[in-house]
Amino acid sequence: MGRSVLSCDRWIVGILSIMFLLIGPAYADDSDNKKPDDPKPKELLDCRYGQTYEKTDGETVGEAFPSDDVFRPLLADPKQPQFFATWRATRSRTDRTTSNIGSVAIGENFGFYTRREGCNGWQVSLLTGIFAQFDLDEKNAQLINTDFNVGIPITWRSGNWSARLRYYHQSSHIGDEFLVANPGFKSITFILEEVDAILSYEYRWLRLYGGGGYLVHREPATFDRGKIQWGFEARAPSMRTRILGSFLDRLVVTPVLSADFKSIEAHDWIIDTNVLGGFEWSRTGSLRRFRIMATYFHGYNPYGLFAINQKIESIGLGAYFMF
């Protein structure tokens, strides 16, 4: 079923080559390259990114519905609530089949209340996420599985240190078309409720994080409870792009590399690896970010019932959006 994983390498190389061409001649965001009459971009405080962590007016203030967070989202975590659309050439290491999988997600952390001095303080939010996978080798891109996540994260920051404590619920649902096409597949109730915590430290271009989680409720009850998670994110200096002249004059591009590792008790602590690398585009004075990322995954399938016993390996390409 589908193409082999290795046959897709040339497509990824080709697409990445186009990305480098689109970046065009770039130059560092240096004041020497700015014209004297250029308007000064409006400074925007975004506490998810390091250049603003130390700025403070010396006063602790509370705010409802903050537009950012004091904890940066985990870029390479497959279950991070965010917006993305990816294609992955996937090989099942369990039954030796290959397929082209399309994966989409719709989700975000919505801040309810924060109390900070600059970026140092805490925040309470609501997380929601929908993660769906489709078999692109089947007619009409057959729906395989959908996960629904909802939870409450509490985040904190002090300088370059930040942390996230959250409780969330996940329910998984196999697609009807998949069940019809696979009559031998046994669908069971799969529900997880977990408390997890992550501690993060950022220094210049590098971020390191680690933590763990515990399932307070799970169905089936035979699914073990423990989890360990760690990873890193590396961000090269941002550059401005000259393509399309003044139309994209304030657009900056940042090379990004990130990896997330999970080890859970239910899989005898075998490490699941997810690696993302590519480019992030953003605009001065805006919270929105757009990323094109090459992806590699090796481990147990992170989605739905397949997380119980399906081992996979995949490579692919995705578009990621931050609003």
KEMIKOL-904616 format. One record per residue: z, y, x of N, C-alpha, C in turn. Coordinates in steps of 0.1 Angstrom, whole numbers, plus 5000, padded with zeros to 4 digits. Layout:
N
ZYXZYXZYX ...
# end
This chain:
323
500049885009500050005000500050125009 498950215007498950345014498550325029 498550435036498150435050499350415059 499050375071500150355081500650485085 501950485090502550605095501750665107 501350575116500750625128499450685126 498650645115497350705113497450845108 498650895105498751035100499151135112 499251075124499651165135498551275137 497251245136496251345139496251455129 496651425116496851535106497951625110 499051575114500151665118499851745130 499151685140498751765152497751875148 496851845139495851945134496552055127 497452025118498152125110499052215119 499752155128500552235137499752325146 498452275150497552365157497152485149 496852465136496552575128497652675127 498952625126500152705125500152795138 499952745149499952825162498952935161 497752905156496653005155497053115146 497653075134498053175124499153265130 499953225139500953305144500353425152 499153385159498453495165499153545177 498553655183499253715194500653775189 501753735195503053775191503753845202 504653935198505454005208506854015204 507754025214509154025211509554145203 510554135195511054245187511754345196 510954425203511554515213511254655209 512154745212511954885208510854955215 510454905227509354955234507954945227 507854855218506654825211506554905198 507654985194507655055182507155195184 506355245175505855385175506955475171 506955605177507955695174508055735159 506955725152506955765138507055655128 507355525134507555415125508855435118 508855405104510155415097511055315101 512355345102513355255106513655155095 513555025097513754925086515254935081 515354915069516654915063517454795068 518654815073519454705078520154635066 519954505066520554415056521554325061 522754325056523754235060523554095054 523253995063523053855058524053775067 525153735061526153665069525853525072 524653475069524253335072523753335086 523353445092522653455105523353535115 523453495128524353535137524353685142 523253755140523153885145524053985138 524653945127525454035119526953995118 527353885124528653835122529753925126 529554005136530654085141530754225135 529754255127529754395121530854405110 531654505110532654515100533054665099 533454695087533854835084535354845085 536054735088537554735089538254725076 537554705065538154695052537754565045 538754495040538554365033538254405018 537054355013536654385000536254264992 536454264979536054154971534754194964 533854094961532554114955532253994946 531754024934531253914925529753904928 529253774926527853744927527253794940 527853754952527253794965525853734967 524953804974523553764975523453664987 524453654996524353565007525553475007 525953415019527053325020527653345034 528953315036529553325049529253195057 528653095051528352965058526852945057 526152925068524752905068524352765063 523452745054523052615049522552525060 522852395058522452295069520952265067 520152315077518752315076518152175075 518652075083518051945083518751845074 519751885067520451785058519451755046 519051625044518151595033518651635019 519951645018520551675005521151815004 520651905013521052045012520352105000 521052164990520452224979519552344983 518152324981517252424985515952404978 514952484981513552464976512652414987 512052304984511052254994510052164987 508952144994507852044990507351985003 507451855004507151785017506251665014 505351635024504651505024505151425035 505351295033505851205044505051075043 504551035055504050905056505150815060 505450725051506750645051506450495052 507250435061507250295063508550235059 508550135050509750075046510049965057 511149975064511549875074512149755067 512449765054512949655046511949555042 510849605036509749505032508449525039 508449615049507249625058506049685051 506249765040505149835034505149985038 503950045036503750185039503250265027 503550395026503150475015503250615019 502450705011502550845013503450895002 504550965006505551004996505551154996 505451214984505751354981507151374977 507851474983509251494979509351644976 509951684965510251824961511651834958 512151954960513551994957513652134951 514552144941514852274935516352284935 516852384942518352394943518752514951 520052554949520552674956522052674954 522752744963524152784962524152924955 524852934944524953064937526353114939 526453224946527853274949528453344937 529653304934530453354923531353474928 532053454939532953554943533253544958 533253654965533553654980534553764983 535353744993536253844998536153845013 535753955019535353965033535754095039 535854085052535854205061534654195070 533554265066532254235072531754105068 531654005077531253875074532353775075 533553825079534753735080535453725067 535553605061536253595049535853465042 535953455029535753335022534853355009 534353255004533453264992533553134984 533453144971533353034961531953044954 531352924954529952924949529752804939 528652794933528152684925526952624932 526852494934525652434940524952354929 523652364928522852274920521652234927 521252114925520052064932519351944925 518051944925517251844919516351794930 516351664934515551604944514651494938 513351504939512451414933511451364943 511151234942510151174951508951104943 507751124948506551074941505750984951 505150884945504250794953502850854952 502350914963501050984962499950884963 500150754966499150654966498850604952 499650624943499450574929498850684921 498250644910497550734901498550834895 498150964894499051064889500351084896 500351044909501451064918502751014911 502850884909503950824902505350864906 506150904897507550944899508350824903 509050834915509850714919511250734915 511850854918513250874916513551024915 514651054908515151194908516651184909 517251274918518651294920519051424914 520151434907520651554901522051584908 522151694914523451724921524051854915 525351864914526051984910527451974916 527952094921529252094927529752234930 530852244936531552364940531852364955 531152454962531552474976532452594978 533352574987534252684992533952705007 533452825010533052855024533952955031 533952955044534853045052534253085065 534453205070533953245083534953325090 535053305104535853395113535053405125 534253515128533453525139532353425139 532153355150531153245151531553115145 532853105141533252985134533052995119 532652885113532552885098532752745093 533052735080533352595075532952595060 532752475055532452455041533252335036 533952355025534652245018534052235004 533552125000532952114987533251984979 533151994966533151874958531851874950 531151754950529851754942529651614935 528851624925528551504917527051484918 526651354920525251314920524951204911 523951214902523451104894522051084897 521550954898520250914902519550844890 518250874889517450814878516050774883 515750644881514450584886513350634876 512150664881511050704872510550594863 510250624851509750524842508450454847 507550534853506250484858506550384869 507550414877507850324888508350184883 509250194872509750074867508649984860 507750054854506649974847505749904858 505549974869504649924880505449824888 506749814887507549724895508549654886 508049554878508949494868510049414874 509949374887511049304894512149394899 511949524898513049614903514149624893 515349604898516549614889517149754890 517149824879517749954879519149954874 520050004882521450004878521950154878 523150174873523750304873524150344887 523750454892524150504906524650644905 525950654906526650784905527650804917 527550914923528450944934529251074932 530451084935531251204935532051214948 531751314956532251324969532951454972 533951444981534551564987534151555002 533551665007533251665021533551795028 533651805041533951925048533151925061 532652045064531952065076532452185084 532652175097533052285106531852315115 531552445116530352485124530752595134 530052595145530152695155528852745160 528552875161527352925165527553015177 526652995187526753075199525253115203 524953235202523653285205522553205197 521753125204520653055198520952915193 522252865195522552735192523652725182 523552635173524652605163524952455164 526252425164526752285163527652265151 527552155145528452135133528851985132 529951965125530351825123531451815112 531651695107532551685096532451545090 532951535078532951405071533151415056 533051305049533251305035533851175030 534251185017534951065011534551064996 534050944992533650924978534850904969 535151004960536350984952535950904939 534650894936534250804926532850754929 532550634926531150584928530850464919 529650454915529150344907527850304914 527750174919528650064918529950084927 531050024923532250034930532249964944 531249884946531149814959530549904970 530050024966529550114976530750184984 530850154997531950205004532050355005 533250415008533550555005533350655017 533450605030533550705041532150755046 532150875052530950935058531351025069 530551015080530651115091529351185092 529351315095528051395096528251495107 527151515115527151605125525651645128 525451755136524051795139524051925147 522851975149522652105156521452175150 521452305153520252395150520052485161 518752495166518452585177517352685172 517552815174516652915170516253005182 514952995185514453085196514353225192 514253315201514153465198513053485188 513253575178512253615168511153695175 509953685169508853765174508153825162 507353935164506553995154505153945155 504453925143503153875143502153995141 501053995147500054095146498954065136 498953945131497853905122497753995110 496554025105496354105093496854255095 497054295108497354435110498654475103 498654595097499854655092500254585079 499454495073499854425061501054335064 501154275076502254195079503054255091 503054385091503654465102505154425104 505854405093507354385094507654235093 506654145094506954005093507353945107 508453875108508853815121508853665119 508553595131508453455131509553405141 510253295137511253235146511053085148 510753035160510752895162512152825159 512152715152513352655148513252505151 514352445156514552305158515852265153 515952155144517252115139517251965137 518451905138518651765136519951735129 519951645119521151615111521351465113 522651425115522951285117524051245107 523851135100524951085091525150935094 526450895093526850765095527850725084 527550635075528350605063528850465064 530050445058530750315058529950205051 529250245040528450145032527350085040 526950145051525850095060526350055073 527650015074528249975086528150075097 528250205093528250325102526950335111 525850275106524550295113524150445111 523550505121523250645121521850665114 521850755105520650805098520250945105 519050955109518551075117517451145110 517651275108516651355102516351475111 515151495116514751595126513751685120 513851825121512951915116512652015127 511352045129510952145139509752225134 509752355136508652435132508852585133 508452665123508452805124509052865110 509752965112510353035100509853185100 509353225088508853355087509853435078 510153555081510953645073510553785075 511053875066510654015066511954095068 511854195076512954285079513354355065 514654345063515154405050515154315038 514854185041514854085029515553965033 516153905022516853775024515953655024 514753675019513853565017513253515031 513153375032512653315044511753205040 510653175048509753075045509552995058 509552865057509452775069508352675067 507652645077506752525078507352435089 507652315085508452225094507752085094 507652035107507251895109508651815107 508551695102509751615099509651475104 510851425108510951285112512251235107 512251115100513451055095513450905099 514650855103514850715106516250675101 516350585092517650535087517450485073 518550485066518550445052518050555043 517150525033516650625024517750705018 517650835019518850925014518850944999 517850894992517650924978517850814968 518550834958518650734946519250604950 518850504942519250364944518850314958 517750374963517250324976518150344987 519150434985520150454995521050334998 521050244988521950124989521550035000 520250005001519849895011518449915016 517750025014516350045019516350125032 515850065043515750125056514250175057 514150305061512750365062512650435075 511350465078511050555089509850645084 509850775087508850855081508550975090 507351025090506951155096506251235086 506251365087505551445076505551595079 505251665069505151815070505651875057 506351985058506952045046506952195046 507052255034507252395032508552415026 509452505032510752535028510952675024 511652705013511752845008513252885006 513552995011514953055008514853185001 515453194990515353314981516653394982 
# end
